[in-house]
Amino acid sequence: MASREPSVFVVDDDEPVRDSTRALLESHGLPVNAFASAAALLDAELLQHGDCLVLDNHMPGMTGVEFVETLRARDIRIPVIMFTGRADAALRQRALRAGVLVVLDKPVNEEHLLQAISLARLSADDIH
């Protein structure tokens, strides 16, 4: 596979949220690849080119936390930011144990998301 520019991956089954998140990040000069499901991102085999993963937790098929657990089981260490509209202490604890860097509540504050992505991209530099 040809080398690609590192990218921020956005995974959300809600198309308007996915599209608005992509537009926000692109408006700040970030290269973005967006996917409707965790499985779609896995199938694309692009994770080695990513420097940050932004995903929703509540998605059909595989939740965000389950996806992160799958990535970690495969020794994929991409920094992850997860957002959710239904966070509770147990979910946050499970997400952080799985390796999620930041859990944000929906509706996501744009500035908080951008700050979390900056932190995640710095973490990615240490990984790559």
C-alpha positions in Angstrom: 0.0 0.0 0.0 1.3 3.5 -0.9 2.2 5.8 1.9 -0.5 8.3 2.9 -0.6 11.4 4.9 -1.5 10.7 8.5 -5.2 11.3 9.1 -7.9 11.8 11.7 -10.5 9.0 11.4 -14.1 9.8 12.3 -16.5 6.9 13.0 -20.1 7.7 13.6 -23.2 5.9 12.2 -25.2 9.2 12.4 -24.5 10.8 8.9 -25.2 14.4 9.9 -22.9 14.2 12.9 -20.2 12.4 10.9 -20.4 15.0 8.1 -20.4 18.0 10.5 -17.4 16.6 12.4 -15.5 16.0 9.2 -16.3 19.6 8.0 -15.2 21.1 11.4 -11.9 19.2 11.3 -11.2 19.9 7.7 -12.0 23.6 8.3 -9.0 23.5 10.8 -6.7 22.0 8.2 -6.9 18.4 9.4 -6.9 15.5 6.9 -10.0 13.4 7.7 -11.3 10.0 6.6 -14.9 9.3 7.8 -16.7 6.0 8.2 -20.2 5.0 9.1 -19.1 2.0 11.2 -16.2 0.5 13.0 -16.3 -2.4 10.6 -16.0 -0.1 7.6 -12.8 1.4 9.1 -11.3 -2.0 9.8 -12.2 -3.1 6.3 -10.4 -0.1 4.8 -7.1 -1.2 6.4 -6.0 2.4 6.9 -5.3 2.4 10.6 -1.6 2.4 10.2 -1.9 5.8 8.5 -4.0 7.4 11.2 -2.8 9.6 14.0 -6.1 9.9 15.8 -9.5 8.2 15.9 -12.6 10.1 16.9 -15.7 7.9 17.4 -19.1 7.7 18.8 -19.7 5.0 21.4 -23.3 4.1 20.6 -23.3 2.5 17.1 -25.0 -0.6 15.8 -22.9 -3.7 15.4 -19.9 -2.7 17.6 -19.9 0.1 20.1 -17.0 2.5 20.3 -15.6 0.8 23.4 -15.8 -2.6 21.8 -14.0 -1.2 18.8 -11.2 0.2 20.9 -10.9 -3.1 22.8 -10.7 -4.9 19.4 -7.9 -2.5 18.3 -5.9 -3.0 21.4 -6.3 -6.8 21.2 -4.7 -6.4 17.7 -2.0 -4.3 19.1 -3.2 -1.2 17.3 -2.3 1.8 19.5 -3.9 4.7 17.6 -5.0 7.5 20.1 -8.8 7.5 20.6 -11.3 10.2 21.4 -14.8 8.9 22.1 -18.0 10.9 22.4 -21.3 9.7 23.7 -24.7 11.0 24.6 -25.2 8.4 27.3 -22.1 8.4 29.5 -22.1 7.0 33.0 -19.2 6.3 35.3 -19.0 2.6 34.3 -18.8 3.4 30.6 -16.2 6.1 31.2 -14.1 3.7 33.3 -14.4 0.9 30.7 -13.4 3.3 27.9 -10.4 4.6 29.8 -9.3 1.1 30.7 -9.6 0.1 27.0 -7.2 3.0 26.1 -9.5 5.9 25.2 -7.6 9.1 25.7 -10.6 11.4 26.2 -14.4 10.8 26.6 -16.5 13.8 25.5 -20.2 14.3 26.1 -22.6 15.0 23.3 -23.3 17.6 22.1 -19.6 17.9 21.7 -18.0 21.3 22.4 -16.0 22.1 19.3 -13.1 23.6 21.2 -12.9 20.6 23.5 -12.8 18.3 20.5 -10.1 20.3 18.8 -8.0 20.4 22.0 -8.5 16.6 22.5 -7.4 16.0 18.9 -4.3 18.1 19.4 -3.4 16.0 22.4 -4.1 12.8 20.6 -1.9 13.8 17.6 0.9 14.6 20.0 0.4 11.1 21.5 0.5 9.6 18.0 3.9 11.2 17.4 5.2 9.2 20.4 3.6 6.0 19.0 4.9 6.4 15.4 
